[in-house]
Amino acid sequence: MSLLPERLRGRAKTLDTDPFRYLRAVIAFFMGGGAVVALVLALTGVEPRALLLAGLLWTLFGFMSGMVDAVLDPLIEFLNTVLINVGLIPAGAGFSAEETLAARGHADAAAEAYRQRAETPRDRLPALLRRADLLAGPLGQPLAAVAELEALQRDADRLRPTDDMRLGLALAELYEQRLDDPGRAMVEVRRLIDRYPEARQARGLRGLLAALRARHFAGTPS
């Protein structure tokens, strides 16, 4: 059973993908918090009219949260699509052709297609991660998969934090699951913890490190 579930690996992709998370927090703090305070004042009899204020603040909280979800998020997505279409920002990596090859059982062809896509700098990481899945899985070449990702990791200082997290977790998965080397997996998870101690994934990574230690090195002195 894998100790690196998809939910943890996927979280690295969303490290900075919600541009409105601070706005949501501010709305919740002032509107939601204000509504709770007003409700307490009303229920304790300090200011009975505060109940009206609590209802108003709660209504505003719901309205403003809905505006963020229903208006701002789609607007940002729309503008992003427009900018991609007119060439002002690079399009994200789409791998539908390669995924179709893999789904049809043409793992060799899909792996080669991913290798070619990896020659484009902006597609390099996602293409090599998908290629590694094929090499380590259907093609039975986990060592080759690890070698390619380790070569990419030598440029870790030039990777964005989210990309470094994705790469590190993929390597840890390969070390533990494909190469039966939990020690190297633990070293990689520890590297991510030390490098990004303030990341939202840090707690999950610490739990993962503890799980790896308990599973593979139970009873071994630290």
N, C-alpha and C positions, 0 to 999 in steps of 0.2 A: 504494500500500500504506500502510495507516495506521501511524503511529508511536505511536499511543495504543491499544494492544491492550486487549481486554476484561479480561484478567488484571490489568492495572495499574489500570484504572478500578475494577474490582471490589474490589481490595484496600482501597481507601479505606473501603468499607462495613464492613470487618472490623477497623478500627483498634482498637476497644475492645470487640469482641464476645465475646472469650473471657475470662470472669471468673475462670477457674482457671489462666491462663497462669503466674502467679507461683507458685501451688501446684505446678504441673507442674515448674517450674524448680527449686524447693526439693527436691522428691522426686528429680529426676534428679541434683542436686548431691550430696545426702547419701547416698542409697541407691545410685545408679549409680556415683557417684564413689567411695564407700566400697568397693563391690564390686571396682572396678578396683584400688584401693590394696591391698586384701586379697589379690587375685589376684597382684599383683606381689610382695608379701611371701612368698607361698607358693612361687611359681615361682623366686624367687631364693634360697630356702632360709633366709631370715631367720627365718621362723616358718611351718613347714609346716602347722600347724593352721589358719592363716589361710585355707586353701582352703575349709574348712567355713564360715567367716564370709563369704567371698566368695559362696558358693552361697546362703547365707541372705539376705544383702543383695540379691542379684540377684532372688531369689524375692520378697522384700518389695517391691522396686522394681516388678516386673511386677504384683504384686497391687494395690499402691496406685495405680498408673497405671490399671489396669483398673477399680478402684473409681471413680476420677474420671470415666472415660469411660462406664462402664456404669450408674453410680448417681447421681453428683452432677449431671452434665450433664442427663440426663433429668428429674431431680427439679426442677432450676431451670426447665427448659422447662415442666414440668407446672404448677408454681406460677405461672409467668408466664401460662399459659393460664387458670388458675383466676381469677387476679386480673383479667385482661381481661374474663372472662365475668361477673364480679360487679361490674364497673365501677370497681374501685379504681385501675386504671391504664388509660390510653387504649389502645385497640386499635391495632395497626400498620395502615398503609395497605394495604388489599387492593384490587387493581385488576382483578379477574377480569372484570367486566362491560366495562370499557373495553378490556381486552386482547382480549376476544372480538370486539368491534366491529372492532378493528384487524386481527385475524386473518381476519375475513370480508371485508376490503377496504373497510370503511367508515371510511376515514382521517379524513374531515371530522368525522363524528359522534364518533369516538373522541377527536379533538383537542379538540372542544368539551366532551366529557364530562370530559376531564382538566382543562380550564380551570375548569369548575365545581367539581371536586374541589379544585383549588388554592385555592379560597376558604376552605377549612378550614385553619387554621394548621398543624396537625400533618401535613397531607397536601401542603402547598404545594410543598416541594422535590421529593419523588418524583414528584408529578403533573406539575410543570413540566418535569422532566427527560424524562419519557415523552412529554409533549406536544412538546418540542423535537425528539425523535427523529422524530416524525411530520411536524412542520413542515419540518424540514431534509431529510427523506427523501421519502416518498410525496407530500407536498403541495408540495414544491419551493419552500419559503419559508425558506431558511436565515437571511436577515436578520431576519425576524420572530422566529425561534427565538433568535438571539443577543440581540436587543433584550430579550426577556422574561427571559432568564437574566442579562443585565447589570443589569437593573432589580432582580432579586433579589439580585445580588451587592453592590449598594449597601448592603445590610444585613449584609455579611459579618461585621462585628464582633459581631453578635447571633446568628450561626450557630455551631453546635457545630463543632469542628475537623473531624470526619468529614464533616459536611455541606458545609463549605466546601471540603474536598478534592474531594468528588464534583462540586460545582458548578464548581470551577476546571478540573478535568480535562475535564468536558463542554464547557466553553467553549473550551479549548485544542483539543479535537477539532474543534469547529465552525470555529474560526478556520483551522486548517490544512487540513482536508479539504473543507469546504464553501465557505469564503470565499477560499481560496488566499492566506491571509495568515499565513505561518509566523512572521513577526516578532511578531505579537500573541500567537500561540500560545506562543512562547518567553517573552514577557513574563509571561504567566499562569503558566507552569510555574515561572519564577523567583520569582514572587510566593509560590507555595506553598512552595518550598524555603526562602525567607527567613522565611516566617511559621511554618513547622513544621520547623525543622532537626533536631529530635530524633525526628520521626515515623518509623515503620518504613518508610514509603514514600519517605523522603528519598533513599536511595541509588538507587532506581528512577527517581525524578524527575530526579536529576542525570544518570543515564544517558540518560533521555529528552531532556533539554535538549541533551546532547552530540550525540545522534542527529539532532535537529532542525537543529542548527547544521551538522553535517557534510552533511546531505542538501541543505539549502537555501542555505547560505552558505559552502560549501567554498571556500577560497582567499580569502575576504574577511577583511581585517585586523580583529581584535577591537577 
